[in-house]
């Protein structure tokens, strides 16, 4: 089990500590929800977790199969719903891979991304369109 310790600093801001590494991140509520928008919001971290998880799982697969994914980029667009409750409506993921679309591991790399634990953990009501962009030859 990994432990994360979180302290509320007031004014809708928190500081989270990743206990094993000592790394810290700050959060702030978004402007449209009363915050200053000065840092990642909690739902921004969900979007970040999804994108980083997908490319990390791709990286694990790539390392095992000696495929260099250096330079792969992920962009996640987050859209919120306000009613009936405030929640994430959709997380649109664009993954740009600097390998040709004809690469023999293309399908396996895409499958790896889609099986990341964060993707598998999100509620089915959250729409998660994923677009892969491969280098044109």
C-alpha positions in Angstrom: 0.0 0.0 0.0 1.2 3.5 -0.9 0.4 6.3 1.6 -0.6 9.8 0.5 -1.0 12.4 3.3 -3.1 15.5 2.5 -3.4 18.7 4.5 -6.0 21.3 3.9 -4.3 24.7 3.9 -7.5 26.8 3.8 -8.9 28.9 0.9 -9.7 25.7 -1.1 -6.0 24.7 -1.3 -4.3 21.5 -0.2 -0.9 20.0 -0.1 -0.4 16.3 -0.8 2.6 14.3 0.3 3.6 11.1 -1.4 5.1 9.5 1.6 7.5 7.0 -0.1 9.3 9.7 -2.1 8.6 12.8 -0.1 7.3 14.5 -3.3 4.6 17.1 -2.8 1.9 18.6 -5.0 -0.4 21.5 -4.3 -4.1 21.7 -5.4 -6.5 24.6 -5.7 -10.2 24.7 -6.6 -10.8 25.9 -10.1 -12.0 29.5 -10.6 -15.4 28.3 -11.7 -15.8 26.6 -8.4 -14.6 29.4 -6.1 -10.9 28.8 -6.1 -8.0 30.8 -7.5 -7.0 28.2 -10.1 -3.4 28.6 -9.0 -2.6 24.8 -9.2 -4.0 21.6 -10.4 -7.6 21.0 -9.2 -8.5 17.6 -7.8 -10.2 16.7 -11.1 -7.2 18.0 -13.0 -5.2 15.3 -11.1 -7.7 12.7 -12.3 -7.0 13.8 -15.9 -3.3 13.8 -15.2 -3.4 10.4 -13.7 -5.2 9.0 -16.7 -2.7 10.4 -19.2 0.4 9.5 -17.2 -0.9 6.1 -16.5 -1.7 5.3 -20.1 1.8 6.4 -21.4 3.5 4.6 -18.4 1.8 1.3 -19.2 2.7 1.8 -22.9 6.3 2.5 -21.7 6.4 -0.7 -19.6 5.3 -2.7 -22.6 7.7 -0.9 -24.9 10.6 -1.5 -22.5 9.9 -5.3 -22.4 9.8 -5.4 -26.2 12.8 -3.0 -26.8 10.7 -0.3 -28.4 11.8 3.3 -27.9 8.8 5.5 -27.0 10.9 8.6 -26.1 9.0 11.7 -27.2 5.6 10.2 -27.0 3.2 13.0 -25.9 -0.2 12.8 -24.2 -2.9 15.5 -24.1 -6.0 15.1 -21.9 -8.9 17.4 -22.3 -11.3 17.5 -19.3 -14.9 18.5 -19.5 -17.0 19.0 -16.4 -20.8 18.5 -15.9 -22.5 20.8 -13.5 -25.9 19.1 -13.1 -27.3 17.0 -11.6 -24.0 16.9 -9.6 -20.6 18.4 -10.4 -18.4 15.7 -11.9 -16.1 14.9 -14.8 -18.2 14.4 -17.9 -15.4 13.4 -20.3 -11.6 13.0 -20.6 -10.5 13.1 -24.2 -7.1 11.6 -24.6 -4.8 12.2 -27.6 -1.6 10.2 -27.7 1.0 11.1 -30.2 3.6 8.3 -30.8 6.7 9.2 -32.8 6.7 5.8 -34.5 5.2 4.9 -37.9 1.6 3.6 -38.1 3.1 0.5 -39.7 5.1 -0.4 -36.5 4.6 -4.1 -35.7 3.8 -3.3 -32.0 1.2 -0.6 -32.8 -1.9 -2.6 -31.8 -0.2 -4.0 -28.6 0.9 -0.5 -27.6 -2.6 0.9 -28.1 -4.1 -2.0 -26.1 -1.6 -1.4 -23.3 -2.7 2.2 -23.0 -6.3 1.2 -22.8 -5.7 -1.3 -20.0 -4.0 1.1 -17.7 -5.3 0.9 -14.1 -6.6 4.4 -14.0 -8.6 3.9 -17.2 -10.0 0.7 -15.8 -10.9 2.4 -12.5 -12.9 5.3 -13.8 -16.7 5.2 -13.6 -18.3 4.1 -16.8 -20.4 7.3 -17.0 -17.1 9.2 -17.7 -16.7 9.3 -21.4 -13.1 8.5 -22.4 -12.5 8.9 -26.1 -8.8 7.9 -26.9 -7.2 9.0 -30.2 -3.8 7.6 -31.2 -1.7 9.7 -33.6 1.2 7.8 -35.3 4.0 9.4 -37.4 3.1 9.5 -41.0 5.8 7.9 -43.2 
